Amino acid sequence: MALHLIKLCVGCGSPEDLEYWIAERLEEKKRRDEPVEQYHVTRMVPKRIEEITGGGSLYWVIQGMVQCRQRVLDIRPFLDGEGIQRCRLVLEPQVIRTEWQPRRPFQGWRYLKPEDVPGDIRAGSDTGDLPDHMRRELTELGLL
């Protein structure tokens, strides 16, 4: 069974912001003739790599709510220029919207068990078509 990660998406106001940022970074890499892959660098290296790369995702907390996810393709530990251990979470560039789930702030990433994972939202569903402000209010009221 796949294990997932959850992380705050700092500086991002919406899944659309995240998609725009990803597209910009991938285009920049293409212009520089670098490998065109999306990754997120983090300080701590997960110990349960095989469980995560075996179908797991990185769930993004945006504005206090889990709102979307990206599938984790690979986890690559490395030493940075100062000799500090870090890792690249190589992610599928596609951002998948999820049901909103409130989360308090935390540092770094956390493991997210399959039973705690919010469901995906399919395009054209009633929930997915709600404006963000309405969706946030209904989620905070416990109606979604």
Disulfide bonds with the S-S distance in Angstrom:
none
